[in-house]
Amino acid sequence: MDSAPALRPVLLAVDDDPSSLERIVRELERRYAADYQLICEPSATKALEALERMHAEGEAVALVLADQWMPELTGAELLARVRQLHPQ
């Protein structure tokens, strides 16, 4: 029997504006750090890399927050890719 504790579901925030991402991180940590893994990425590319890794490792993604206007992908485009990787 595996005695390793299950990982907490992931909350992923993506924003290319460092000050906005910092504010988001503070709020998420304050309210949700006890129940969720918090991952914050500065670009859609980095977020997709993390999401692909989590998919491969079977990690649960509870929520993705994305800025709408980012250089590589819009927030809507990123969320469409999230749905492909983590349909639940």
All heavy atoms as an XYZ file, in Angstrom:
687
protein
N       0.846     -1.173      0.000
C       0.000      0.000      0.000
C       0.893      1.239      0.000
O       1.851      1.324      0.739
C      -0.914     -0.009      1.223
C      -1.759      1.237      1.284
S      -3.264      1.114      2.254
C      -2.708      1.129      3.912
N       0.537      2.233     -0.824
C       1.316      3.463     -0.930
C       0.902      4.402      0.200
O      -0.254      4.773      0.316
C       1.067      4.104     -2.300
C       1.940      5.318     -2.535
O       2.832      5.613     -1.727
O       1.726      5.974     -3.558
N       1.855      4.816      1.015
C       1.539      5.696      2.141
C       1.852      7.159      1.855
O       1.738      7.994      2.730
C       2.308      5.247      3.381
O       3.691      5.354      3.139
N       2.256      7.483      0.614
C       2.557      8.872      0.267
C       1.264      9.684      0.261
O       0.240      9.235     -0.242
C       3.222      8.946     -1.102
N       1.299     10.891      0.826
C       0.092     11.709      0.840
C      -0.258     12.188     -0.576
O       0.623     12.431     -1.397
C       0.473     12.896      1.735
C       1.958     12.945      1.698
C       2.427     11.536      1.466
N      -1.543     12.283     -0.852
C      -1.995     12.783     -2.145
C      -1.673     14.276     -2.244
O      -1.773     15.009     -1.257
C      -3.491     12.567     -2.289
N      -1.289     14.695     -3.423
C      -1.021     16.110     -3.636
C      -2.325     16.890     -3.633
O      -3.359     16.398     -4.074
C      -0.312     16.314     -4.971
C       1.100     15.758     -5.083
C       1.613     15.950     -6.509
C       2.027     16.434     -4.106
N      -2.238     18.101     -3.138
C      -3.411     18.971     -3.177
C      -3.653     19.413     -4.609
O      -2.713     19.539     -5.398
C      -3.176     20.185     -2.288
C      -3.062     19.821     -0.813
C      -2.586     20.985      0.019
N      -1.205     21.244     -0.366
C      -0.550     22.368     -0.187
N      -1.131     23.385      0.384
N       0.689     22.514     -0.558
N      -4.907     19.677     -4.989
C      -5.186     20.179     -6.336
C      -4.463     21.508     -6.566
O      -4.151     22.236     -5.625
C      -6.698     20.381     -6.350
C      -7.210     19.641     -5.170
C      -6.091     19.542     -4.185
N      -4.244     21.830     -7.824
C      -3.479     23.013     -8.214
C      -4.396     24.182     -8.547
O      -5.404     24.023     -9.235
C      -2.592     22.692     -9.443
C      -1.941     23.956    -10.004
C      -1.545     21.652     -9.082
N      -4.013     25.359     -8.085
C      -4.544     26.630     -8.555
C      -3.406     27.278     -9.333
O      -2.333     27.499     -8.780
C      -4.944     27.553     -7.405
C      -6.063     27.124     -6.482
C      -6.329     28.213     -5.443
C      -7.323     26.810     -7.247
N      -3.637     27.543    -10.610
C      -2.600     28.119    -11.472
C      -3.021     29.513    -11.907
O      -4.130     29.698    -12.416
C      -2.393     27.229    -12.701
C      -1.466     27.762    -13.793
C      -0.035     27.880    -13.294
C      -1.534     26.875    -15.013
N      -2.157     30.487    -11.683
C      -2.399     31.867    -12.114
C      -1.339     32.246    -13.136
O      -0.162     31.928    -12.960
C      -2.355     32.818    -10.928
N      -1.780     32.934    -14.192
C      -0.876     33.327    -15.275
C      -1.100     34.797    -15.599
O      -2.224     35.200    -15.899
C      -1.145     32.496    -16.557
C      -0.098     32.796    -17.606
C      -1.226     31.016    -16.254
N      -0.021     35.581    -15.531
C      -0.105     36.997    -15.892
C       1.289     37.478    -16.244
O       2.236     37.207    -15.512
C      -0.674     37.816    -14.725
C      -1.180     39.173    -15.159
O      -0.550     39.809    -16.040
O      -2.209     39.615    -14.616
N       1.416     38.165    -17.363
C       2.733     38.647    -17.786
C       3.128     39.956    -17.115
O       4.258     40.401    -17.243
C       2.795     38.782    -19.315
C       1.832     39.821    -19.854
O       0.692     39.901    -19.352
O       2.213     40.549    -20.781
N       2.222     40.559    -16.355
C       2.524     41.792    -15.621
C       2.988     41.405    -14.211
O       2.196     40.882    -13.414
C       1.290     42.673    -15.546
C       1.499     43.924    -14.714
O       2.662     44.323    -14.495
O       0.491     44.508    -14.276
N       4.273     41.626    -13.893
C       4.806     41.187    -12.590
C       4.053     41.740    -11.382
O       3.834     41.017    -10.413
C       6.256     41.683    -12.603
C       6.590     41.880    -14.041
C       5.299     42.249    -14.720
N       3.633     42.996    -11.417
C       2.932     43.553    -10.252
C       1.548     42.930    -10.090
O       1.110     42.663     -8.965
C       2.843     45.075    -10.331
O       2.092     45.476    -11.460
N       0.868     42.656    -11.187
C      -0.438     41.990    -11.103
C      -0.279     40.570    -10.583
O      -1.046     40.125     -9.727
C      -1.116     41.947    -12.472
O      -1.470     43.234    -12.885
N       0.730     39.857    -11.086
C       0.956     38.489    -10.647
C       1.294     38.455     -9.157
O       0.810     37.594     -8.425
C       2.064     37.831    -11.473
C       2.259     36.333    -11.269
C       0.990     35.562    -11.578
C       3.409     35.828    -12.129
N       2.065     39.416     -8.694
C       2.410     39.482     -7.270
C       1.167     39.671     -6.401
O       1.013     39.017     -5.370
C       3.396     40.629     -7.031
C       3.892     40.716     -5.617
C       4.905     41.835     -5.439
O       5.824     41.940     -6.274
O       4.759     42.608     -4.474
N       0.258     40.545     -6.828
C      -0.994     40.753     -6.077
C      -1.843     39.488     -6.069
O      -2.413     39.115     -5.046
C      -1.796     41.914     -6.674
C      -1.265     43.275     -6.315
C      -2.223     44.389     -6.698
N      -2.679     44.336     -8.064
C      -2.056     44.900     -9.107
N      -0.930     45.554     -8.916
N      -2.543     44.817    -10.315
N      -1.918     38.827     -7.201
C      -2.692     37.589     -7.298
C      -2.109     36.532     -6.365
O      -2.842     35.856     -5.641
C      -2.723     37.086     -8.761
C      -3.538     38.052     -9.616
C      -3.290     35.677     -8.843
C      -3.361     37.844    -11.112
N      -0.777     36.397     -6.384
C      -0.105     35.421     -5.527
C      -0.439     35.685     -4.056
O      -0.781     34.763     -3.306
C       1.423     35.447     -5.749
C       2.151     34.655     -4.675
C       1.770     34.924     -7.126
N      -0.347     36.936     -3.639
C      -0.645     37.275     -2.241
C      -2.062     36.874     -1.854
O      -2.287     36.285     -0.801
C      -0.450     38.777     -1.990
C       0.970     39.176     -1.732
C       1.069     40.570     -1.123
N       0.263     41.569     -1.802
C       0.704     42.376     -2.775
N       1.951     42.301     -3.195
N      -0.090     43.263     -3.325
N      -3.028     37.188     -2.690
C      -4.422     36.851     -2.389
C      -4.648     35.347     -2.374
O      -5.324     34.822     -1.485
C      -5.368     37.514     -3.398
C      -5.611     38.961     -3.132
C      -6.232     39.202     -1.765
O      -7.217     38.516     -1.392
O      -5.720     40.074     -1.041
N      -4.110     34.652     -3.357
C      -4.283     33.198     -3.401
C      -3.630     32.532     -2.194
O      -4.223     31.631     -1.589
C      -3.719     32.620     -4.702
C      -4.476     32.953     -5.982
C      -3.738     32.406     -7.190
C      -5.909     32.438     -5.932
N      -2.424     32.966     -1.844
C      -1.748     32.385     -0.678
C      -2.547     32.626      0.591
O      -2.712     31.722      1.411
C      -0.338     32.971     -0.533
C       0.637     32.401     -1.520
C       2.010     33.041     -1.426
O       2.152     34.142     -0.829
O       2.953     32.443     -1.967
N      -3.035     33.831      0.745
C      -3.774     34.201      1.954
C      -5.029     33.342      2.109
O      -5.350     32.886      3.199
C      -4.151     35.681      1.909
C      -4.823     36.198      3.159
C      -5.070     37.696      3.096
N      -6.009     38.080      2.061
C      -7.332     38.014      2.194
N      -7.867     37.558      3.302
N      -8.128     38.401      1.219
N      -5.719     33.083      1.033
C      -7.014     32.411      1.127
C      -6.988     30.917      0.855
O      -7.834     30.189      1.347
C      -7.983     33.073      0.165
C      -8.195     34.548      0.533
C      -9.318     35.126     -0.176
N     -10.520     34.388      0.210
C     -11.736     34.794     -0.047
N     -11.923     35.914     -0.670
N     -12.775     34.067      0.304
N      -6.031     30.451      0.026
C      -6.144     29.074     -0.449
C      -4.927     28.182     -0.235
O      -4.971     27.000     -0.560
C      -6.488     29.078     -1.946
C      -7.764     29.804     -2.245
C      -7.749     31.059     -2.848
C      -8.989     29.243     -1.911
C      -8.929     31.733     -3.121
C     -10.171     29.915     -2.175
C     -10.137     31.153     -2.780
O     -11.303     31.807     -3.034
N      -3.844     28.706      0.292
C      -2.601     27.931      0.403
C      -2.748     26.670      1.250
O      -2.055     25.688      1.014
C      -1.472     28.807      0.941
N      -3.635     26.670      2.206
C      -3.792     25.490      3.059
C      -4.420     24.307      2.317
O      -4.172     23.162      2.668
C      -4.648     25.844      4.272
N      -5.209     24.588      1.292
C      -5.958     23.532      0.612
C      -5.501     23.228     -0.808
O      -5.905     22.215     -1.373
C      -7.437     23.896      0.574
C      -8.024     24.036      1.965
O      -7.743     23.162      2.809
O      -8.734     25.018      2.213
N      -4.708     24.119     -1.392
C      -4.301     23.967     -2.790
C      -2.810     24.215     -2.964
O      -2.217     24.990     -2.220
C      -5.049     24.973     -3.685
C      -6.534     24.738     -3.727
C      -7.373     25.375     -2.827
C      -7.090     23.877     -4.666
C      -8.743     25.155     -2.853
C      -8.455     23.652     -4.698
C      -9.271     24.296     -3.791
O     -10.620     24.072     -3.825
N      -2.243     23.606     -3.996
C      -0.894     23.968     -4.445
C      -1.059     25.228     -5.291
O      -1.898     25.255     -6.188
C      -0.311     22.893     -5.359
C      -0.052     21.571     -4.739
C       0.523     20.657     -5.807
O       1.648     20.839     -6.247
N      -0.271     19.694     -6.224
N      -0.287     26.237     -5.029
C      -0.372     27.475     -5.805
C       0.807     27.544     -6.761
O       1.961     27.475     -6.341
C      -0.372     28.680     -4.882
C      -1.478     28.692     -3.832
C      -1.314     29.888     -2.914
C      -2.842     28.687     -4.488
N       0.494     27.675     -8.039
C       1.532     27.818     -9.052
C       1.212     29.080     -9.829
O       0.091     29.257    -10.307
C       1.577     26.598     -9.991
C       1.894     25.339     -9.191
C       2.581     26.824    -11.109
C       1.846     24.060     -9.996
N       2.185     29.955     -9.941
C       2.009     31.210    -10.665
C       3.091     31.315    -11.727
O       4.271     31.131    -11.423
C       2.059     32.389     -9.711
S       0.755     32.308     -8.470
N       2.678     31.602    -12.937
C       3.607     31.671    -14.063
C       3.512     33.029    -14.747
O       2.424     33.602    -14.848
C       3.306     30.566    -15.075
C       3.516     29.161    -14.554
C       4.974     28.820    -14.294
O       5.870     29.621    -14.629
O       5.216     27.735    -13.742
N       4.656     33.535    -15.258
C       4.690     34.854    -15.886
C       4.374     34.845    -17.384
O       4.416     35.887    -18.022
C       6.131     35.303    -15.646
C       6.906     34.020    -15.686
C       6.002     32.998    -15.053
N       4.060     33.678    -17.953
C       3.746     33.631    -19.381
C       2.871     32.429    -19.693
O       2.870     31.431    -18.963
C       5.029     33.547    -20.217
O       5.612     32.256    -20.106
N       2.146     32.526    -20.803
C       1.307     31.417    -21.247
C       2.165     30.204    -21.595
O       1.782     29.069    -21.330
C       0.466     31.846    -22.446
N       3.343     30.437    -22.168
C       4.241     29.341    -22.515
C       4.662     28.563    -21.283
O       4.608     27.332    -21.254
C       5.479     29.874    -23.260
O       5.053     30.562    -24.437
C       6.423     28.759    -23.637
N       5.082     29.258    -20.241
C       5.482     28.608    -18.991
C       4.289     27.884    -18.360
O       4.429     26.789    -17.815
C       6.054     29.616    -17.999
C       7.370     30.205    -18.422
C       8.459     29.199    -18.188
C       9.803     29.844    -18.442
N      10.868     28.860    -18.438
N       3.118     28.491    -18.425
C       1.924     27.863    -17.867
C       1.605     26.564    -18.603
O       1.292     25.550    -17.979
C       0.740     28.818    -17.941
N       1.703     26.574    -19.938
C       1.434     25.354    -20.701
C       2.448     24.263    -20.385
O       2.084     23.088    -20.282
C       1.428     25.656    -22.196
C       0.167     26.326    -22.722
C       0.340     26.740    -24.173
C      -1.036     25.413    -22.555
N       3.697     24.640    -20.207
C       4.713     23.651    -19.819
C       4.347     23.008    -18.483
O       4.428     21.787    -18.321
C       6.092     24.307    -19.728
C       6.676     24.702    -21.061
C       7.936     25.549    -20.939
O       8.414     25.806    -19.800
O       8.450     25.983    -21.987
N       3.935     23.833    -17.530
C       3.546     23.317    -16.218
C       2.307     22.434    -16.334
O       2.232     21.361    -15.721
C       3.293     24.475    -15.248
N       1.334     22.856    -17.124
C       0.111     22.078    -17.301
C       0.381     20.738    -17.978
O      -0.218     19.720    -17.613
C      -0.910     22.886    -18.097
C      -1.533     24.050    -17.340
C      -2.129     25.060    -18.300
C      -2.568     23.543    -16.351
N       1.289     20.733    -18.951
C       1.646     19.479    -19.613
C       2.339     18.531    -18.639
O       2.057     17.327    -18.623
C       2.518     19.760    -20.830
C       1.731     20.386    -21.969
C       2.592     20.946    -23.092
O       3.835     20.972    -22.964
O       2.005     21.386    -24.093
N       3.215     19.068    -17.806
C       3.882     18.252    -16.793
C       2.861     17.685    -15.812
O       2.877     16.494    -15.499
C       4.933     19.072    -16.042
C       5.651     18.279    -14.936
C       6.473     19.152    -14.018
N       5.782     20.306    -13.482
C       4.891     20.260    -12.475
N       4.563     19.121    -11.916
N       4.333     21.368    -12.030
N       1.941     18.534    -15.358
C       0.916     18.075    -14.412
C       0.032     17.005    -15.047
O      -0.350     16.038    -14.385
C       0.071     19.254    -13.931
C       0.809     20.165    -12.970
S      -0.249     21.507    -12.385
C       0.188     22.796    -13.552
N      -0.286     17.164    -16.323
C      -1.078     16.156    -17.035
C      -0.336     14.824    -17.058
O      -0.911     13.775    -16.741
C      -1.376     16.634    -18.458
C      -2.056     15.626    -19.307
N      -3.389     15.325    -19.177
C      -1.576     14.830    -20.286
C      -3.708     14.390    -20.056
N      -2.622     14.073    -20.738
N       0.943     14.868    -17.406
C       1.754     13.652    -17.480
C       1.878     12.974    -16.121
O       1.941     11.744    -16.036
C       3.137     13.982    -18.040
N       1.897     13.766    -15.055
C       2.053     13.224    -13.703
C       0.722     12.924    -13.017
O       0.699     12.478    -11.869
C       2.892     14.189    -12.859
C       4.317     14.317    -13.376
C       5.145     15.356    -12.648
O       4.635     15.988    -11.690
O       6.304     15.552    -13.045
N      -0.384     13.209    -13.711
C      -1.698     12.912    -13.148
C      -2.142     13.849    -12.045
O      -2.997     13.487    -11.238
N      -1.594     15.044    -12.003
C      -1.982     16.011    -10.975
C      -3.318     16.654    -11.333
O      -3.609     16.910    -12.499
C      -0.926     17.108    -10.823
C       0.358     16.630    -10.203
C       1.312     17.767     -9.934
O       0.922     18.714     -9.212
O       2.435     17.705    -10.437
N      -4.125     16.923    -10.315
C      -5.426     17.565    -10.512
C      -5.256     19.083    -10.561
O      -4.584     19.665     -9.714
C      -6.369     17.199     -9.380
N      -5.882     19.697    -11.548
C      -5.887     21.153    -11.674
C      -7.309     21.612    -11.365
O      -8.250     21.284    -12.079
C      -5.460     21.602    -13.082
C      -5.570     23.108    -13.222
C      -4.040     21.132    -13.375
N      -7.451     22.359    -10.281
C      -8.773     22.808     -9.845
C      -9.206     24.082    -10.560
O     -10.388     24.256    -10.867
C      -8.777     23.034     -8.339
N      -8.236     24.979    -10.822
C      -8.594     26.283    -11.369
C      -7.399     26.899    -12.072
O      -6.269     26.781    -11.595
C      -9.035     27.218    -10.223
C      -9.423     28.644    -10.582
C     -10.756     28.664    -11.317
C      -9.503     29.493     -9.331
N      -7.669     27.564    -13.199
C      -6.641     28.340    -13.893
C      -7.174     29.750    -14.065
O      -8.271     29.949    -14.596
C      -6.287     27.733    -15.270
C      -5.291     28.629    -16.010
C      -5.735     26.326    -15.118
N      -6.405     30.718    -13.576
C      -6.711     32.136    -13.752
C      -5.719     32.684    -14.766
O      -4.516     32.518    -14.592
C      -6.542     32.892    -12.433
C      -7.383     32.427    -11.259
C      -6.922     33.097     -9.978
C      -8.844     32.725    -11.523
N      -6.220     33.325    -15.823
C      -5.319     33.810    -16.874
C      -5.658     35.240    -17.258
O      -6.832     35.577    -17.448
C      -5.420     32.910    -18.099
N      -4.619     36.051    -17.397
C      -4.769     37.393    -17.945
C      -5.301     37.252    -19.369
O      -4.934     36.314    -20.090
C      -3.399     38.085    -17.939
C      -3.445     39.499    -18.481
O      -4.528     40.121    -18.478
O      -2.391     39.992    -18.917
N      -6.152     38.135    -19.803
C      -6.710     38.025    -21.150
C      -5.695     38.385    -22.233
O      -5.645     37.746    -23.261
C      -7.958     38.904    -21.287
C      -8.553     38.941    -22.680
C      -8.903     37.575    -23.274
O      -9.114     36.593    -22.578
N      -8.937     37.502    -24.593
N      -4.875     39.402    -22.000
C      -3.982     39.887    -23.055
C      -2.529     39.624    -22.703
O      -1.911     40.389    -21.976
C      -4.221     41.377    -23.315
C      -5.657     41.630    -23.641
C      -6.563     42.309    -22.887
C      -6.379     41.167    -24.778
N      -7.792     42.297    -23.476
C      -7.712     41.609    -24.653
C      -6.035     40.414    -25.900
C      -8.698     41.330    -25.595
C      -7.015     40.131    -26.837
C      -8.322     40.586    -26.693
N      -2.004     38.516    -23.225
C      -0.600     38.151    -23.026
C       0.051     38.017    -24.392
O      -0.632     37.752    -25.391
C      -0.500     36.831    -22.251
C      -1.027     36.926    -20.836
S      -0.904     35.371    -19.933
C      -2.201     34.410    -20.687
N       1.358     38.187    -24.469
C       2.039     38.171    -25.773
C       1.915     36.872    -26.579
O       1.656     36.926    -27.771
C       3.507     38.433    -25.419
C       3.478     39.106    -24.099
C       2.268     38.561    -23.394
N       2.067     35.697    -25.938
C       2.099     34.447    -26.702
C       0.709     33.968    -27.104
O       0.496     33.522    -28.211
C       2.783     33.321    -25.921
C       4.171     33.636    -25.464
C       4.205     33.994    -23.984
O       3.142     34.175    -23.359
O       5.309     34.106    -23.456
N      -0.213     33.999    -26.158
C      -1.592     33.547    -26.345
C      -2.508     34.463    -25.545
O      -2.101     34.973    -24.504
C      -1.787     32.130    -25.794
C      -1.038     30.965    -26.398
C      -1.187     29.730    -25.516
C      -1.581     30.662    -27.787
N      -3.739     34.609    -25.990
C      -4.694     35.330    -25.148
C      -5.115     34.396    -24.019
O      -4.912     33.182    -24.090
C      -5.951     35.747    -25.939
O      -6.658     34.567    -26.338
C      -5.611     36.612    -27.140
N      -5.725     34.967    -23.019
C      -6.220     34.145    -21.923
C      -7.221     33.104    -22.405
O      -7.205     31.951    -21.961
N      -8.090     33.482    -23.339
C      -9.085     32.543    -23.872
C      -8.407     31.389    -24.615
O      -8.820     30.227    -24.482
C     -10.055     33.272    -24.786
N      -7.362     31.691    -25.376
C      -6.636     30.632    -26.087
C      -5.949     29.684    -25.100
O      -5.967     28.464    -25.286
C      -5.604     31.240    -27.040
C      -6.222     31.970    -28.208
C      -5.221     32.825    -28.972
O      -4.235     33.303    -28.375
O      -5.444     33.010    -30.178
N      -5.364     30.252    -24.067
C      -4.718     29.428    -23.043
C      -5.746     28.530    -22.356
O      -5.518     27.330    -22.187
C      -4.009     30.302    -22.010
C      -3.420     29.555    -20.813
C      -2.346     28.568    -21.252
C      -2.873     30.533    -19.792
N      -6.889     29.082    -21.988
C      -7.904     28.293    -21.302
C      -8.457     27.183    -22.197
O      -8.796     26.102    -21.703
C      -9.017     29.194    -20.780
C      -8.589     30.160    -19.673
C      -9.735     31.087    -19.308
C      -8.053     29.427    -18.463
N      -8.522     27.409    -23.499
C      -8.940     26.356    -24.419
C      -7.940     25.191    -24.388
O      -8.336     24.021    -24.413
C      -9.089     26.906    -25.828
N      -6.661     25.515    -24.322
C      -5.618     24.473    -24.230
C      -5.695     23.762    -22.885
O      -5.483     22.556    -22.803
C      -4.239     25.093    -24.416
C      -3.997     25.769    -25.747
C      -3.679     24.820    -26.874
N      -2.515     23.990    -26.647
C      -1.255     24.338    -26.909
N      -0.981     25.528    -27.409
N      -0.277     23.492    -26.678
N      -6.002     24.494    -21.820
C      -6.156     23.883    -20.497
C      -7.254     22.827    -20.570
O      -7.093     21.718    -20.062
C      -6.509     24.948    -19.424
C      -6.913     24.282    -18.119
C      -5.363     25.904    -19.213
N      -8.340     23.161    -21.193
C      -9.491     22.246    -21.289
C      -9.088     20.946    -22.005
O      -9.578     19.889    -21.661
C     -10.633     22.944    -22.016
C     -11.883     22.152    -22.061
C     -12.615     22.317    -20.756
N     -13.908     21.680    -20.888
C     -14.512     21.093    -19.903
N     -13.984     21.074    -18.713
N     -15.681     20.533    -20.076
N      -8.184     21.032    -22.985
C      -7.715     19.846    -23.683
C      -6.860     18.961    -22.768
O      -6.971     17.742    -22.789
C      -6.897     20.220    -24.914
C      -7.698     20.894    -25.996
C      -6.825     21.476    -27.092
O      -5.602     21.595    -26.942
N      -7.438     21.875    -28.181
N      -6.002     19.589    -21.969
C      -5.101     18.849    -21.089
C      -5.777     18.365    -19.805
O      -5.440     17.303    -19.283
C      -3.894     19.716    -20.715
C      -2.901     20.009    -21.829
C      -1.947     21.118    -21.420
C      -2.137     18.734    -22.189
N      -6.674     19.181    -19.288
C      -7.310     18.885    -17.994
C      -8.832     19.099    -18.133
O      -9.374     20.064    -17.607
C      -6.736     19.796    -16.903
C      -5.283     19.586    -16.671
N      -4.812     18.595    -15.842
C      -4.195     20.220    -17.183
C      -3.480     18.636    -15.841
N      -3.086     19.600    -16.650
N      -9.513     18.197    -18.820
C     -10.944     18.393    -19.070
C     -11.825     18.348    -17.838
O     -12.940     18.859    -17.855
C     -11.283     17.238    -20.029
C     -10.221     16.224    -19.831
C      -8.995     16.971    -19.415
N     -11.333     17.765    -16.747
C     -12.146     17.690    -15.540
C     -12.220     19.041    -14.871
O     -12.967     19.344    -14.059
C     -11.635     16.621    -14.584
C     -10.286     16.859    -13.980
C      -9.078     16.643    -14.889
O      -9.191     16.408    -16.085
N      -7.898     16.740    -14.337
